[in-house]
């Protein structure tokens, strides 16, 4: 049985810089809230497991000229990723 060590090497002081491949709003404009479908490339560098979450800090600054804050997203992909190579995850 393979044990999973979730990303303890990636921390706020030692972040992983990845890529957002897709960011699409999937709820209608009249919905009471927003749901987004996001796809991230981790190049296999960030171990993850379905049902956990990933913290994302966007580049740049907010409307108050302050750095963006951490946002948590639920991981929908299985542990092998959507293409079986552990490099792409969906939230």
C-alpha positions, 0 to 999 in steps of 0.5 A: 500500500502506497502512503501519501505524504501531502505537500509538506515541502510546499509552504507559504515561505517556500511556494511552488509556482505553477500555471493555471491552464483553465479558469472558467465560470460554470454558473449562470449570471443569475446564480446566487453564487459563483462556481469556477472550473480551474485546471492547474499544471503541477508538472508532478512537483506537488503531490495531492489527493482528491478531496483535499485542497490547494492554496493559490495566491494569484500574481500581482496586487488587489484593488488596494495595491496589496498582495493577493491573499491565499485562496483555498480550492477543493481538488476534484482530480484523483491522485493520478491526475486527469491524464494519469501522469500526476501533472494536472489537477482540477479544482 
